[in-house]
Amino acid sequence: MGLFSFPELNTRLGTWRAYHLAGIVFISSFLSGYDAGIAGGILTFKSFESDFRYTSAHESKVSSLTVGLEQLGSFVAAACIYPITNKYGRKWTIIGATGVFCLGVIIQVINTHSLAAWYVGRIIAGLGMGAQSVVIPMYSAEMTPKEIRGRCGSFYQWMYAWGVFLAYWVDYGVEQSASISGTTREWQIPVGLQLVSGGALFILSFTLPESIRWLATQNRNEEAWKSIEWIRGGDNQKTRDEFAETQLGLQAERAEREGFSFRELLEPANRLRFFVGPLLFTFQNATGSSALAVFAPQYFKLVAGGNSDMLLTALFGAMKVIACSFFIFFLSERLTRRGSLVGGSVFMGTCMLITSLVVDKTHTTIDGNVTSAGRATVAMLYLNIMVYNCSWGPMPWAYVPEIFPTRIRAMGLAVSMLAHWATSFCFSFASPYMIDNVGANTFLIFMGFDFVAAVFCWFFVKETRGKNLEKAAGTEWEAAERSSDDEEKDGVIGANGKKLQLVSVHENFHTNLHHSK
């Protein structure tokens, strides 16, 4: 396979449908990125401060609550979404979550002159965003072919990067506009634009099929077949084999774990999964890149001073998009999951160390002009975010849904998202105070987390690239299971050593399907 080639799937139609599906559902991550991007900018606008009637002395408090309360709402949604998506399916949960998010945006965009109303809108939008963050990676993992599952899963970070990029430039544009700057529209336009993409996601989600694996777990096999037939671009032997293999994996799970109990979560393999998944999202935020995305103007003012913080922030967004695009389209299925996480951690930690030392030991500005040292720190932050978007940005979104079996995938992702939103809340809430009180040593804190993350991934992250979803969630995690090669030859081993044959599932399903017609 050449560097710029794409994997061959069942049909060209199936390839385009897989990317079409990912493009629609990951509008949610665009919304998440856009929301994060506008927050740091509008909180620096004097028009926002004037309309909501607070003083500069309360700026850090308002900034922390604006970002933190939304992420608190996301945390609550991630905690509650597991039984909802298991009962009503992935598709309808996505639609409902998007509607809640749009309601929150509507409350925010109205100029109520009340910070309380603004905070309520942020919490409601966070509820929708948190639910989406659990269900959408799960839906993508359950629907996309293994050949491009990593790439489609990484769409989450790619669309997030585009959202941040657009938000930065919208903030920069309204600030520079003579007719808009200083008016209520200066902050209303960036906030209100979320309704465009939110409305598009809400409407387009109705056109998508329900998750193949969720339908199969509900014994709705005819609907599951129609779903896989649509996403793979037709009824052919490869599609039938894949569907049969999916059925086989689910049959093995049922046979091995009949009668789910929460004690099942304490099994050694599942303990490891529930250790790795949440910690990956914890480290994703602990790298500092999420805080940089939200409070980029404030961080660039810290390292470069002057009045160029909004322009540097806008260019920062461009770096995110370029790096993430290159990773997704050319590297995502060529780099190993583990290798990209370990290498990314080490490189990012080095960038943070250099940034801290330069800011602490030299003058980054003289008489309001950025020095060579200041330009070096900006370059380090740009390099840091580019590496992040080729490793820790997209990889956890693709990897974590792969490691949980279908039986506990919803719960596993919900717990992982709890860790994501809890740590995102902590770092975002603390960032304004860290900038004010810790200064350049903030980057040393992020450096420490980066190096700890590298050690963690070296010892605990297991490779899943190129594996069928059932195998990715199984053989690498359960030492008692047979090797992958044996499974391919002989089938999957069920409970009590019973072997489940692929051909029998394949033939039985199609016999029943044709009889039902």
Buried (B, 14 or more C-beta within 10 A) or exposed (E): EEEEEBEEBBBEBBBEBBBBBBBBBBBBBBBBBBBBBBBBBBBBBEBBBEBBEBEEEEBBEBBBBBBBBBBBBBBBBBBBBBEBBBEBBBBBBBBBBBBBBBBBBBBBBBBBEEBEBBBBBBBBBBBBBBBBBBBBBBBBBBBBBBBBBBBBBBBBBBBBBBBBBBBBBBBBBBBEBEEBBBBBBBBBBBBBBBBEBBBBBBEBBEEBBBBBBBBBBBEBBEBBBBBBBBBBBEBBEBBBBBBBBBBBBBBBBBBBBEEEEEEBBEEEBBEBBBEBBBBBBBBBBBBBBBBBBBBBBBBBBBBBBBEBBBBBBBBBBBBBBBBBBBBBBBBBBEBBBBBBBBBBBBBBBBBBBBBBBBBEEEEBBEEEEBBEBBEBBBEBBBBBBBBBBBBBBBBBBBBBBBBBBBBBBBBBBBBBBBBBBBBBBBBBBBBBEBBEEBBBEBBBBBBBBBBBBBEBBBEEBBEBBBBBBBBBBBBBBBEEBBEBEEBEEEBBBBEEEEEBEBEEBBEEBBEEEEEEE
